[in-house]
Amino acid sequence: MNRFFVNIDNIKDENIIIDNKDDLKHIKNVLRLKENEKIEISDGLDNEYIVQIKNITDEFIETLILEKTDIKRESNINITLYQGYPKSSKMEFIIQKATELGVKRIVPIITDRTIVKINNNKKEEKKLERFEKIAFEAAKQSKRGIIPEVPQIMNLESAVKEMQKNNSFIIVPYENENKIYIKEVLKKTKEKDISIIIGPEGGFSESEIKKLQEIGASIVSLGPRILRTETAGLTLISIIMYQLGDVGGI
């Protein structure tokens, strides 16, 4: 069944209105859905509805709520991914896959060895619009109950301050760490709010690792092989979801 997101304000009594232009176009011109057909709707707050299309106009689609389901698709683990900004379209790939895996928030960060430099506000705004759209589409495809947030690009210092403020459990994969493995760290924690920090193509500088250690981050190894930046974060998310979240049947 096709799935769409609406703002909570679009839900009135027994009716839900779809007025997003892209969704209208998709329903009418691509899916060619008609009145009386059923679709799924999420309000972005992990509430899910089965609805029937009542009326299709050029401005909106009116639906009737048939059922509010009790399916909760969101993990009990709140993961924020702080991703060192990579080259080319890798960030888009990371956002898409991290959304599918259940991450709640994806923050692009600039570090010492980040190759990409964005000094133009308009360029950054366009990038963020693109990232938000990718997260939105991935959330629909994977039947998420929420759409992950993709905030403005931060430097590492700002990210560190944010993590300290949120008091989250911080995990940093580092290629030069060969004693502490992620499995050992996860066995010792029951934290539900976890921040992951992934370096860009060139990895972290030693001074950055030292700074992260000073705030209590767990610096870990993901194994004997060196993973690309677009692989490391997704691997770590999968391990955490299996060990602590809903993927392992816990």
Salt bridges, closest charged atoms under 4 A:
ASP23 OD1 - LYS140 NZ 3.16
GLU40 OE1 - ARG3 NH1 3.23
GLU40 OE1 - LYS143 NZ 2.86
GLU48 OE1 - ARG3 NH1 2.85
GLU48 OE1 - ARG73 NE 2.75
ASP58 OD1 - LYS28 NZ 3.44
GLU62 OE2 - LYS54 NZ 3.52
GLU74 OE1 - LYS104 NZ 3.86
GLU74 OE2 - ARG144 NE 2.76
GLU92 OE2 - ARG130 NE 3.45
GLU100 OE2 - LYS97 NZ 3.44
GLU137 OE1 - LYS140 NZ 3.85
GLU149 OE1 - ARG105 NE 3.02
GLU157 OE2 - LYS161 NZ 3.79
GLU162 OE1 - ARG105 NH1 2.73
GLU201 OE2 - LYS90 NZ 3.37
